[in-house]
Each structure stands twice: as structure tokens, then as C-alpha cells.
């Protein structure tokens, strides 16, 4: 079961103030710890 959870975990880059990758974390961990990360948004008008 744990192996399946790890396989479905989404990993994101954690960046510093200069947008340099300094670590990777699961999306869940990034949200829980309010870590700085890259994001892309698409606006449809």
C-alpha cells in the first residue's frame, strides 16, 4: 500500500527567492509547510 502511495505522489521543485531549485517535496508537504514553489496559470477568457 505504501509503495502505491509513493508512486502516485506528485513531486514539486522547492525554490529560493532567486527561483533556484533548492529541494523537492511532495505537493502535500509543500502545501502543509507553505514552501515556495513554481506555479503556472492559464487564463481562458
C-alpha positions in Angstrom: 0.0 0.0 0.0 2.8 2.5 0.9 4.5 1.8 -2.4 1.3 2.6 -4.3 1.1 5.9 -2.4 4.6 6.9 -3.2 4.1 6.1 -6.9 1.1 8.4 -7.0 2.7 11.2 -5.1 3.2 14.4 -7.1 6.6 15.9 -6.5 7.3 19.7 -7.0 10.5 21.8 -7.0 11.1 24.0 -4.0 12.8 27.2 -4.9 14.5 30.1 -3.1 13.9 33.8 -3.7 16.1 33.8 -6.8 13.9 31.0 -8.3 16.7 28.4 -7.9 15.7 24.9 -7.1 16.9 24.0 -3.6 14.9 20.9 -2.9 12.0 18.7 -3.9 8.9 17.9 -1.8 5.6 16.2 -2.2 2.7 18.6 -3.1 1.1 17.7 0.2 4.3 18.6 2.1 4.7 21.8 0.1 1.2 22.9 1.0 1.4 21.9 4.7 4.7 23.8 5.2 3.9 26.8 2.9 7.1 26.2 0.9 8.0 28.5 -2.1 7.4 26.7 -5.4 6.9 27.3 -9.1 3.5 27.7 -10.5 1.9 28.2 -13.9 -1.5 29.5 -14.6 -3.6 29.6 -17.7 -6.3 32.2 -18.1 -9.1 31.5 -20.5 -11.2 34.5 -21.4 
